[in-house]
């Protein structure tokens, strides 16, 4: 579903950056929870390219949510750290 939001917002244009940014944030968080770390990194790179197009508050919220998700993943799977 989040992927669909990204595709639709890209086709509409720059006016829908917030929806795309929030969808990417959710995909990154879900990818961390599902241990799909390659997908998480790829989507996070895409999300970081949008830094100048969102508010500082939205960026801060996204970064904190992503860090929390990764920290929770590492606590749940301590042997997974490399």
C-alpha positions in Angstrom: 0.0 0.0 0.0 2.8 2.5 0.9 4.5 1.7 -2.4 1.3 2.6 -4.2 1.2 6.0 -2.4 4.7 6.6 -3.5 4.0 5.8 -7.1 0.8 7.9 -7.1 2.5 10.9 -5.5 5.4 10.8 -7.9 3.0 10.8 -10.9 1.1 13.8 -9.4 4.3 15.8 -8.8 6.0 17.8 -6.1 2.8 18.8 -4.4 2.5 15.4 -2.7 6.0 15.2 -1.1 4.6 14.8 2.4 2.7 11.7 1.5 5.7 10.2 -0.3 8.0 11.0 2.6 5.6 9.5 5.2 5.2 6.4 3.1 8.9 6.0 2.8 9.3 6.4 6.5 6.7 3.7 7.1 8.4 1.4 4.6 11.8 1.8 6.3 10.3 1.1 9.7 8.4 -2.0 8.5 11.5 -3.2 6.7 13.5 -3.0 9.9 10.8 -4.9 11.8 10.6 -7.6 9.1 14.4 -7.8 8.9 14.5 -6.8 5.3 17.5 -4.6 5.8 18.5 -4.2 2.2 15.1 -2.8 1.4 15.3 -0.6 4.5 18.6 0.9 3.4 17.4 1.5 -0.2 14.2 3.2 0.9 16.1 5.2 3.5 18.4 6.5 0.9 15.4 7.6 -1.2 13.9 9.2 1.9 17.1 11.2 2.6 17.1 12.6 -0.9 13.9 14.4 0.1 15.3 16.2 3.2 15.1 19.6 1.6 11.5 19.2 0.6 10.0 18.5 4.0 9.8 20.4 7.3 12.4 20.1 9.9 9.7 18.6 12.3 8.8 15.9 9.7 12.4 15.0 9.2 13.1 14.9 12.9 10.1 12.7 13.5 11.1 10.3 10.7 14.7 10.0 11.9 13.6 9.3 15.5 11.0 6.7 14.4 13.6 5.0 12.2 16.2 4.9 14.9 13.7 3.6 17.4 12.7 0.8 14.9 16.3 -0.2 14.3 17.1 -0.1 18.0 14.1 -2.3 18.8 15.2 -4.7 16.1 18.7 -4.9 17.5 17.4 -5.5 21.0 15.1 -8.3 19.8 17.9 -9.9 17.7 21.2 -9.1 19.5 23.0 -11.8 17.5 22.0 -10.1 14.3 24.4 -7.2 14.8 27.4 -7.3 12.5 
